[in-house]
């Protein structure tokens, strides 16, 4: 059995120690990311996933927004300092992808295919997972680390205003990426007997 995809999947890890020591240009990276989103499967070929790719000052601006917004959420100055250290690690990366779902498209599909109306949002979430996995694995194939964060919905309005995001786009995740400054370490897996059934 061929396992090239599985081998690439092993490389796709959550890397938190990221830097800016990449040989690829922002244009090359944006092209790779766009292809990953385009090629990821979606139910009804609905193509509901959107991506905003941030580099340089825009990348840093995002994490400054996150840091400022979280200051009012943490219980103490000490807790905020720990939060800030975490955010600064994301800011140290090369860039960030903001993953969105186009809710206008989801609602149009709900109207057009009433029989499946209850499913289209769930399917859009599956599309998000497909796109994120495809992009993440493509980055890993090129020696680029990434991790996935979910500061939505706390930051949604601020990010929308800062980057001119359309009203119908719903923020689902933030993926910062960059050079791998420290490996992820070993990964544990639950027992197959608790996870799978094989019926013959």
C-alpha angles and dihedrals in degrees: 000000000000113000105176092123091048091051090052089048089057088059091054103092137148102265114189100173099075132162142175100256097118127138094204119092123234089251092054092048093047089051091052092048093048091051091050093053093045095050097046111105122250131187112261086004083277095158093204097158119101128185134202111197116205127197136170114347093003091055091050091045091058094055091044087056091050092048094049093045094050093052090081093047103056120083101229146014089252092053090047091053090056090047090050091053089054093048092047089055089057090046090054090065124098098248147335135234118211110206116209137179116220100229092187088065091045092052092046090054090049089055096042096046104033093169090066098032094120091056105051097084091049089049091051088055090051088051089054091054092048093050094045093048093047094049093042092051092046090053091049090050087059094049094258121136126217144170133197124235133184112205090146132141093026093063100032100104095042092049092046091055095043097050104027096248115184117254094242096056117099117202113234107167148347121227117192116194140183146120116334107249095171131014123248096239128221123336123217124213129203119243114284090227090064093047111039142045118196111193120189 
